[in-house]
Amino acid sequence: MKELIEILKEIKPEVDFEKEKNLISDGILDSFDIVTLVSEINDKFDIEFPVTEVVPENFENVDALYKTIQELKND
């Protein structure tokens, strides 16, 4: 989880990702941020984030994103 928050803070340092629960619906992360985030996650966690998993629900908050990463690591 710590690594994920570090990646997010590199992209948007002004956001408190541990408290924010509506990253997509509140417009905190935009499409460019998502593309950057997926690339960084692929590198950091040594996974392949498939296009089918790039859906708003998986990026809405840190917990949802971390859960998705864990599921991809276990596949």
N, C-alpha and C positions, 0 to 999 in steps of 0.2 A: 504494500500500500504506500509506503514511504517513497518508493521510486516513482510511482504513478503521480503522486502529489508534486514531486520535484519536476516532472515533465510538464505538468499542468501549469505550475508556477513560472516555468520558462516561457510558456506561451502567453499567459495572462497573469503577470506578477501582482496585479492589483486586486485579484479575486481571492477570497477566502474559500477555497474549494472544500474544506472540511465542513463548513457550515452551509454553503450554497446547495440547494436541492433542485433547482430548476435551470440548469445550465443551457439547455436547448430552448425550452418554452419561454424563458426570460431573455433570450437573445445574447447570452453571455458568450457562448461559443458560436462562431459562424462556420460556414462551409470550409473556408480556408484553414481555420483553426482545427477542424476535424481532420482534414487531409494531413496537416502537420502532425497532429496527435497520433494518427494511425501509423505514420511513418516512424515516429519516435518510439511508439509502443512495440512495433515490429522489431526494431533494433534492440531496445532495452530488454525486452522479455523473450527475445529469440522465438517469436511466433509469426505466423502469417495471419493477419487480420483480414478475413475474406470480405468481399464487397457485400455479401448477404447479411453480414453482421453490422454493417455501417447503417444503423437505423437509429432514429432519435431516442428510443427507449434505452439503448445501450450507452448513451452519452449524457443522459439527463442529470446524473450526479456521480460522484466519485464511487459510491458503493455499487451502482449499476455497472459502471465501467470496469471496476476491479473484478466483479463477479464474471463479467464477460471474458476478461483476460484469463482468469482462472479456468474457466470452461474451455477456452481455446488451448491452454497449456496442457490440459488433461486429455484432449482429443488425440 
